[in-house]
Amino acid sequence: MSAPTAPAQPATSPFNRNHPFSAQVRENRFLNKKGSEKDTRHVVIELGSTGPTYVCGDSLGVLPRNPDRLVGEFLGKLGLSGDAQLTETITAATVLNRAGKKFVKMAAEKSPASPGRDRLQEICADEAKLDAYVADRDAVDVLADAPGLQVDPAVLPSLLPKVAPRLYSIASSPDHRPGEVHLTVAVVKYTTHGRPKQGLASGYLADLKPTSTVPVFVQPTRHFHLPSPDSDMIMVGPGTGIAPFRAFLQHRKHHAHPGKNWLLFGDQRASSDFLYGDEFSEAQKSGHLHKLSTAFSRDQAEKIYVQHRMLQEGAELWRWLDRGAYFYVCGDAKRMAKDVHTTLLQIIATHGGKTPEQAEEWLSVTFSKTEKRYLKDVY
C-alpha cells in the first residue's frame, strides 16, 4: 500500500514568519448566504511569480495587525497621541493583544488610586483570579479598570505579547489558479465586558479590501498530503475544515487522478451555509466527486452532525477503508475530531467484525501508524 504523496518542497524559502512576503488581496467575498448566522469569507491572495510556493495540505501564515480603531482607543486611554509607533520597529498594531499578566500587574501598580485599581490589586494577589481575569480581556478592557494610567510607550512592547502569526489551511491547489492562494476564513465575532470584538486574525482578514497588502508565508505540512493518485480518500471537513479538501479535489481533477473521492461536509443550514456548495455539486455531476454526504444541523429539530452521517453510512465507509481508502479530518480538535474518532471506532467494530479492543488497535496502530492512512489537520 502506497503512502500519501509528499510533493517536493523548495529546499529553502526566503519567506517565513520573521520575513514574510508582502502579498496583495485580490478577492474577499462572503461565502454564507442570506439567513446565515455566520460570516465566512473566501479570500484570494496574489502571490505572483515571486511569492512563496506551496503544495496541497500546506498552511498559509498570516501576520495580522490590530485595527486602527482599536489602536486609537488603546492609545487614547493612555493619554498618548494617535501615533502608534512605540519604538523604532514596533507599533501598537503589532503588540496590542489579549491582556497578559505583566500588563495587568503593571496597571495595578502604576494606575492612580481608584476602586478599579483596588480591584486589580486584589486580583493580582490571587493567581487563580488573575488567570480568570486575563482569559477574556484585551488591553483596552484592562485600561477601563485603570483610569488615568500613564505609561512610557517604549515599555509597552515588554508588557504586551507580540501578535503571533495565524495559520490557515490553504483552500486551493497551486495548479488550479497559479500564483494565487485561497483561504476560507470564519470571522470570529463576540462581545465581552460591554465591548463588541472580533478575532484578531479573522477580523483583520475580513477588513482587507482588494489591492490591500497582507504579510504572509507558507508553513509546509509534515504529513497532511494527498494520497497516491490511484488511492481512494474520504474527507471529513465541516465548516471551514472544508478548506484543504477543496484544494485536494481541485488538484486531483487537474491531474486526472483515478482514485475515488468521498466528501463529508457539515454546517448549520443548507440554504445559507453550504460553503462552496455549487462547486461540489458540479464536481458530483461531472463524476469527479464520487460521493457527497452532508449534515446540516439546524435544518431539522434534531441536530445532525458529520459523525451521524458516518454512522448512517457506516457499512459503505468500512468498505472504502477495508479496500485501502485514506481517511482525512480537518477542523475543530476539541469536539468534532474526537467525535469523528469515536464514531470511526464504532464503525470499525460493527462493520469490521472487531471487538472494541481490536478496533482501537486497528485504528490507532495499523491504520494510523503502520499504514499512515488516518490523517488530521485539526486545531
WOCORTA-V775476 format. One record per helix or strand of 2 or more residues. SS is the DSSP state (@ for helix, = for strand). FROM is the first residue (numbers start at 0). TO is the last residue. If there is no record, write none. Layout:
SS;FROM;TO / SS;FROM;TO
This chain:
=;20;29 / =;39;45 / =;58;61 / @;67;76 / @;91;93 / @;100;109 / @;114;123 / @;126;134 / @;138;143 / @;152;158 / =;165;169 / =;179;185 / =;188;191 / =;194;197 / @;199;206 / =;212;218 / =;232;235 / @;238;253 / =;260;266 / @;269;272 / @;276;284 / =;290;295 / @;305;311 / @;313;321 / =;325;330 / @;335;351 / @;355;369 / =;373;377
